[in-house]
């Protein structure tokens, strides 16, 4: 990957004080053509984040009122450029909390220093915020540079320093799964997938090596444990700290972790899922006068589990008025600014069924077309539960100091894009 220049632009396409030319290949005036080309593409319905003009390729992301643009004349790896841009975005948010035109103007010295440290002659170098903050600090828009670079900058393990010490050594590991599902008006699941991530919070002294074991289907098949319950993970992505060669050889997830919070890995499973919260909706529209809703919610997971903070969002016509509700559990309110009913159930145990009825007046002469009715959306969170059945078999901590450390593992399943169509 080779980046020629980085630009920060406002919404008018004007350079926001800051640009950095790393290779001298792209003329400084080339960026003037960027925003007109973006607007032209948007008018034509083309929303591609890649713009090509006169042999220069512009790749950009937008955050609030700022365009972050990378340019190149090389045959660069576009995917890696976008990974870098998103990493730069995350880093600036870590420094300034808000990423917008004003924060860049107020902290332009820090931004310049970061751009110089992040990229060398177009090639990304150190991108870990925890390491950069040790020698590029920001206080009231003033820059302080430590006289000595931390070892992590020149070390093979660039994401961790060697002199970390904790009085109490602990590791927290969260397995979080989001369920994306689409149910049609006939009650059939037409789309479903599980998107998972393993997030860690590490408070460990020194340079420990961690080994994580999961009930991975490939590993179990390789070791002859075909009867054991295993999960076939797809699209697995790891943090840079994971030794990929070790994983490819024997499926062992071995790594020296960054200090603090980070995402160790993400994965996806394209599989047929039984809806965890089943919704049945009966909507009766009486000609030009009123509409009545009967919403039945049923939890389709084991009784020992409980869904917390369940919210069922039922869309209603924009001209509805005079709401009346009745539910055997939870609280119901009308959100006219969003044209929806919010049925909130704080605790929804497995194997339970609840009912809610709603009534609205309809003053309009012409009603909403039934086939244009938006879907019902469901939000929930189920602790100590995973839809895929993924399990942490072990988490070993090896450190030359030989100290004892406590690993804590937690499982959470929550909704992703969870929709139930009613028409």
Secondary structure, 3 states (H helix, E strand, C coil): CCCCEEEEECCCCCEEEEEEECCCCCCHHHHHHHHHHHHHHHHCCCCCCEEEECCEEEEEEEECCEEEEEEECCCCCHHHHHHHHHHHHHHHHHHHCCCCHHHHHHCHHHHHHHHHHHEECCEECCCCHHHHCCCCEEECCEEECCCCCCHHHHCCCCCCCCCCCCCCCEEEEEEEEEEEEEECCCCCEEEEEEEEEEEEEEECCCCCEEEEEECEHHHHHHCCCCCCCCECCEEEEECCCECHHHHHHHCCEEECCCCEEEEEEEEEECCCCCCCEEEEEEEEEECCCEEEEEEEEEECCCCCCEEEEEEEEEECCCCEEEEEEEECCCEEEEECCCCEEEEEEEEEECCCEEEEEEEEEECCCCCCCHHHCCCEEEEEEEECCCCCCCCEEEEEEECCCCCCCEEEEEEEEEEEEEEECCC
